[in-house]
Amino acid sequence: MNERAKSRVAFSHMALFAAVSVLALFVVSALQIYGAFGGVKSGAPTVTAPANETSAFSGIDWQAPEPGIAPDGDGLVHVGKNVMDALITSYATLEESGVLTPETAEDVGLDLAESLRARLIFTTYTAADLATEDDTSYERMLAYRADMRVALEPLLKNGEYELKLFASYQDTKDQKYIEELVKTAENYREAVSLAANVVVPTDAIDEHLAVLNSLSEFGATIQALAKYADDPFAVAALLQSYGTAESSLMTSFDALATYQKKKTS
């Protein structure tokens, strides 16, 4: 996790790049659709849409298929159409109200971008899935820590920070970076599988579950980024979710480290 933290700082500009790219994508799409509505009409007032704490888009399932079409897989393939439909519907409403302007069009695009998140499919674990024991001694913690180090060894195979690999693919379109992302996701899945079989002291159950579930979610996020790397709208949704998943991962390992440090011999 220390190496991840260093990489995260070293590539903090990537997070900014991702955020700006997401917003730029939606602003450009928004203004293109706005242009399709004929632009500003003569005499139309310039009104900026108010910033709402609750987005009008927050309840939309961006991954839902069209009516009458059966759900397929993770649904990320449907994000692009759902986004465009939401923009068109919003602009039609603004036009009917006489307040469709470049400013309101851009605001709608930004609001949508900030609301967009990918809903990922990944294995989640509960206490019922764990093998536990009541021994919570310092010695048992040391044994548990050693077992976890072995279980997490597959993560040591991940040589590059995931966003760097993804950025390299976007820059070059070289398929080798996608292959590396896929291998990275596989290493996360292997680590989760091994860690799920570690016998856990009962006072470490919460920390252990947080690690398992955050690893599982993060691995699924990377897998999806590799799969949809050429779909800009799916990528926009996934990049929004990436930061949240990575933060959960870091937090879970910090909590596990705190648990271990609190133990006294």
Long-range contacts (C-beta under 8 A, 24 or more apart in sequence): 1-250, 1-253, 1-254, 1-257, 4-161, 4-249, 4-250, 5-250, 7-161, 7-164, 8-161, 8-246, 8-250, 10-161, 11-161, 11-163, 11-164, 14-163, 14-164, 14-167, 15-163, 15-243, 17-167, 18-163, 18-239, 18-242, 18-243, 19-239, 21-236, 21-239, 22-113, 22-116, 22-236, 22-239, 22-240, 23-109, 23-110, 23-113, 25-113, 25-232, 25-233, 25-236, 26-83, 26-109, 26-110, 26-112, 26-113, 26-116, 26-236, 27-106, 27-109, 27-110, 27-113, 29-83, 29-84, 29-87, 29-109, 30-87, 30-91, 30-105, 30-106, 30-108, 30-109, 30-112, 31-102, 31-105, 31-106, 31-109, 33-84, 33-87, 33-88, 33-91, 33-105, 34-91, 34-100, 34-102, 34-105, 37-91, 37-92, 37-95, 37-100, 40-100, 40-101, 40-102, 41-98, 44-98, 44-99, 44-100, 44-101, 45-98, 45-99, 45-101, 46-101, 46-103, 47-99, 47-101, 47-103, 47-104, 48-103, 48-104, 48-107, 49-94, 49-103, 49-104, 49-107, 49-108, 49-111, 52-111, 55-111, 55-112, 55-114, 55-115, 56-90, 56-111, 57-86, 57-111, 57-112, 57-115, 57-116, 58-115, 60-86, 60-115, 61-119, 62-116, 62-117, 62-118, 62-119, 62-237, 63-118, 63-119, 73-121, 74-119, 74-120, 74-121, 74-224, 75-119, 76-118, 76-224, 76-227, 76-228, 76-231, 76-234, 76-237, 76-238, 77-228, 77-231, 77-234, 79-116, 79-118, 79-231, 79-233, 79-234, 79-236, 79-237, 80-231, 80-232, 80-233, 80-234, 83-112, 83-116, 83-233, 86-112, 87-112, 113-236, 116-236, 116-237, 116-240, 117-237, 117-240, 117-241, 117-244, 118-221, 118-224, 118-234, 118-237, 118-238, 118-240, 118-241, 120-217, 120-220, 120-221, 120-224, 120-241, 120-245, 121-220, 122-216, 122-217, 122-219, 122-220, 123-192, 123-216, 124-213, 124-216, 125-196, 125-209, 125-212, 125-213, 125-216, 126-209, 127-205, 127-209, 129-196, 130-196, 130-200, 130-205, 130-208, 130-209, 131-197, 131-198, 131-199, 131-200, 132-199, 132-200, 132-201, 132-202, 132-205, 133-199, 133-200, 133-201, 133-202, 134-201, 134-202, 135-201, 136-201, 136-202, 136-203, 136-204, 138-263, 138-264, 138-265, 140-201, 141-201, 141-204, 141-259, 141-260, 141-263, 144-198, 144-199, 144-200, 144-201, 144-204, 145-260, 147-198, 147-199, 148-195, 148-198, 148-256, 150-194, 151-191, 151-194, 151-195, 151-197, 151-198, 152-191, 152-194, 152-195, 153-191, 154-187, 154-188, 154-190, 154-191, 154-194, 155-187, 155-188, 155-191, 157-183, 157-187, 158-184, 158-187, 160-184, 162-222, 162-225, 162-242, 163-242, 166-225, 166-229, 169-229, 170-229, 178-226, 178-229, 181-222, 181-223, 181-225, 181-226, 181-229, 182-223, 182-226, 184-222, 185-219, 185-220, 185-222, 185-223, 185-226, 187-219, 188-215, 188-216, 188-218, 188-219, 188-222, 189-216, 189-219, 191-215, 192-216, 192-219, 203-259, 204-256, 204-259, 206-255, 207-252, 207-255, 207-256, 207-259, 208-256, 210-248, 210-251, 210-252, 210-255, 210-256, 211-252, 211-253, 211-256, 213-252, 214-245, 214-248, 214-249, 214-251, 214-252, 215-249, 215-252, 217-245, 217-248, 217-249, 218-245, 218-246, 218-248, 218-249, 221-245
